[in-house]
Amino acid sequence: MKAMILAAGRGERMRPLTDTTPKPLLRAGGAPLIEHHLRRLGSAGVREAVINVSHLGEQVEAYCGDGGRWGLSLSYSREESPLETAGGILQALPLLGDAPFLVVNGDIYTDCSFDALLAAGLGPGDLARLVLVDNPPHHPLGDFHLDSRGRVHARQDGLAGRTYAGVGVYSPQLFDDLAPGVTPLRPLLDAAIDAGRMAGEYHGGDWEDVGTPERLAALDARLSNGG
């Protein structure tokens, strides 16, 4: 299975750090955020991966190169300006092929088992399989509900669900009716949920949404101290 790392965002909440450094190259635990993903993908047996780039994308390409040092063959999907998640994936589909693929947000840190996720893949008729985590303090109600059968449902108003981790397996068919351009992912996920075609799994291990300089500093301190 191929993989895609989403790395094209401007990282507005990370300013001023991202004025000169793209968010995926911000460091935590002695390595850029994106390198933690690349190491884990290579260890999980992924051999081909796509990285979408836009803001300061040349720095990402210069650092990651062809991916050989992680056992990967890397390709790049270049966006003149960020296309958001669904738009970026749609543009990258020619590089990803016709089979399901793993997607990882470039601005998270996690010890989620890519091996297990790749092995699980997608069930018959499913358009995606999402990894869900406990809700962080800044997102207390979460995004979706995960039932005991591993099916993802819409979260009911006022009731806490779980948070999408920014890690999932997607079928190219999820993007069949999408026109090129700037497009968020959430409406596509909601439509797949409404159609009963969304699987999920819970990850109770390490996960951080590295969305602000303060969260980055906290993650760096924890990883640097062996946490």
C-alpha positions in Angstrom: 0.0 0.0 0.0 1.2 3.5 -0.9 1.1 6.4 1.6 0.6 10.1 1.5 1.8 12.7 4.0 -0.1 16.0 4.0 2.4 18.7 4.2 1.1 21.6 2.1 -0.5 23.8 4.8 0.8 27.2 5.7 0.7 26.6 9.5 -0.8 30.0 10.4 -1.2 29.0 14.0 2.5 28.2 14.2 3.7 31.6 13.2 6.2 33.1 13.5 8.0 29.7 13.3 6.4 28.9 9.9 7.4 32.2 8.4 10.7 30.7 7.5 10.3 26.9 8.1 7.5 24.7 6.8 5.5 23.1 9.6 6.5 19.5 8.7 10.2 20.5 9.2 9.7 21.9 12.7 11.6 19.7 15.1 10.5 17.6 18.1 12.6 15.0 19.8 15.6 15.8 17.7 13.9 15.3 14.3 11.5 17.1 12.0 7.8 16.1 12.5 7.7 14.6 9.0 10.7 12.4 9.7 8.9 10.6 12.5 6.3 9.6 10.0 8.8 8.6 7.3 10.7 6.4 9.7 7.5 4.6 10.8 6.2 4.2 7.3 9.5 2.6 6.2 9.5 0.3 9.2 5.9 -0.7 8.4 6.9 -1.9 5.0 5.6 1.0 2.9 7.9 1.5 -0.1 6.2 4.3 -2.0 4.9 7.6 -0.6 3.7 10.9 -1.8 4.1 14.3 -0.1 2.1 17.2 -1.1 3.9 20.5 -0.7 3.1 24.2 -1.2 4.3 26.8 1.4 8.1 26.6 1.5 7.8 23.3 -0.2 11.3 23.4 -1.7 12.6 23.0 1.9 10.5 19.8 2.4 11.8 18.4 -0.9 15.4 19.3 -0.1 15.3 17.6 3.3 13.3 14.5 2.3 14.9 13.9 -1.1 14.1 10.6 -2.7 13.3 9.0 0.6 16.0 6.4 0.3 17.4 6.8 3.8 14.1 5.6 5.2 13.7 2.8 2.7 11.1 4.8 0.7 10.6 6.1 -2.8 9.2 9.6 -2.5 7.2 11.6 -5.0 5.9 15.1 -4.6 2.6 16.7 -5.5 3.2 20.4 -5.8 0.4 22.9 -5.1 0.7 26.5 -6.2 -1.4 27.4 -3.2 -2.7 24.9 -0.6 -5.7 22.9 -1.8 -6.9 21.7 1.6 -7.0 18.0 2.4 -9.4 16.6 -0.1 -8.2 18.9 -2.9 -4.6 17.9 -2.2 -5.4 14.2 -2.2 -7.4 14.5 -5.4 -4.5 16.2 -7.2 -2.1 13.5 -5.9 -4.3 10.6 -7.0 -2.3 10.0 -10.3 0.7 9.3 -8.1 -1.2 7.2 -5.6 -2.8 4.8 -8.1 -6.1 2.9 -8.0 -5.7 1.0 -4.7 -6.5 2.2 -1.2 -3.7 4.3 0.4 -2.7 5.4 3.8 -2.9 9.2 4.6 -1.1 10.9 7.5 -1.3 14.5 8.5 2.2 16.1 8.6 1.4 18.2 11.7 0.7 15.4 14.2 2.9 13.1 16.2 1.8 9.5 17.0 2.9 6.0 17.8 -0.1 4.5 16.0 0.7 1.2 14.4 0.9 1.7 10.7 1.6 -2.0 10.4 -1.8 -2.9 11.8 -3.6 -0.2 9.8 -2.1 -1.4 6.6 -3.0 -5.0 7.4 -6.6 -4.0 8.2 -7.0 -2.1 5.0 -10.6 -1.5 3.9 -13.6 -3.8 4.2 -15.9 -4.6 1.3 -17.7 -1.4 0.3 -15.9 0.8 2.7 -14.5 4.2 1.4 -12.3 4.9 4.4 -10.9 3.6 7.7 -10.2 6.3 10.3 -8.0 6.2 13.3 -9.8 7.9 16.3 -8.2 9.1 19.5 -9.2 10.6 22.9 -10.3 14.2 22.6 -7.6 16.8 23.4 -8.4 19.7 25.7 -8.8 22.1 22.7 -11.3 19.8 21.0 -13.4 18.3 23.9 -16.4 16.9 22.0 -14.4 15.2 19.2 -15.5 14.6 15.7 -17.2 11.2 15.3 -18.7 8.3 17.2 -17.1 4.9 17.0 -19.3 1.9 17.8 -18.4 -1.5 19.2 -18.4 -3.0 15.7 -15.7 -0.6 14.4 -18.2 1.6 12.4 -17.9 5.3 12.4 -21.1 7.4 12.9 -21.9 11.1 13.2 -21.4 12.5 16.6 -24.7 13.4 18.4 -25.1 17.0 19.4 -23.9 17.7 23.0 -22.4 14.2 23.3 -18.6 13.7 23.2 -17.3 11.4 20.5 -13.7 10.8 19.6 -11.3 12.9 17.6 -10.0 12.0 14.1 -6.3 11.5 14.5 -5.3 12.6 11.0 -4.4 9.0 10.1 -6.5 6.8 7.9 -6.8 4.5 4.9 -8.8 5.9 1.9 -10.2 4.4 -1.3 -9.7 6.5 -4.4 -13.5 6.2 -4.9 -14.0 8.6 -2.0 -12.9 11.3 -4.4 -14.8 10.2 -7.5 -17.2 13.1 -7.7 -14.8 15.8 -6.6 -13.9 18.7 -8.9 -10.3 20.0 -8.8 -9.7 22.9 -6.5 -9.6 23.9 -2.9 -11.8 21.4 -1.0 -11.9 20.2 2.7 -12.1 16.6 3.6 -14.9 16.7 6.2 -17.9 16.8 3.7 -16.6 13.7 2.0 -16.3 11.9 5.3 -19.7 12.9 6.4 -21.2 11.6 3.1 -19.4 8.3 3.5 -20.7 8.0 7.1 -24.3 8.7 5.9 -23.9 5.9 3.3 -22.7 3.5 6.0 -19.3 3.1 4.3 -16.9 4.3 7.0 -14.9 2.0 9.3 -12.7 3.1 12.2 -10.5 2.0 15.0 -9.4 3.5 18.3 -5.8 4.4 19.2 -5.2 4.9 22.9 -1.5 5.5 22.6 0.6 8.5 21.9 -0.9 11.2 19.8 -0.4 15.0 19.6 -2.0 17.6 17.4 1.1 19.8 17.0 -0.9 22.9 16.1 0.7 25.7 18.1 4.2 26.7 19.2 3.3 25.8 22.8 2.2 22.3 21.8 5.4 21.8 19.8 7.6 22.9 22.7 5.8 20.5 25.0 6.1 17.6 22.6 9.8 18.4 22.1 10.5 18.5 25.8 8.6 15.2 26.4 10.3 13.3 23.5 13.7 14.8 24.4 13.3 13.4 27.9 12.3 10.0 26.7 8.6 10.4 27.2 
